[in-house]
Amino acid sequence: MLDNADLGKLIIRLTLGGLMLFHGIAKLLNGIGFIEGELASHGLPTVLAYGVYVGELIGPLMVVLGYQTRIGALLIAFNMLVAIALVHGHQLMSLGGNGGWALELQGFFLFTAIAVLFLGPGKYKLKN
């Protein structure tokens, strides 16, 4: 019998992890030069740019599969905090062209990852 709460957790996990994976795959295919540039402009070592693969590939895979889900969600949340700090900080109090929050996508990823961190994977998982 399907449990609605666990089904809801699965849908949230698949949505968060699946959508974030697109960003990671794009970086695999197109490189991380933009991120290296952002890090350099903030006086940080460009080698840290490789961390984006952890936050946008490994973390999302963990969340989708339900393997160490909370750790995967934490990786995504940290990735989004760094992205907001490095690239989007000036948009925190801005509205986008359609009237929504300028950071609604980044906010979705960050706050959904935090929700998964607190909710856990639910029944449909490989391992907590």
Disulfide bonds with the S-S distance in Angstrom:
none
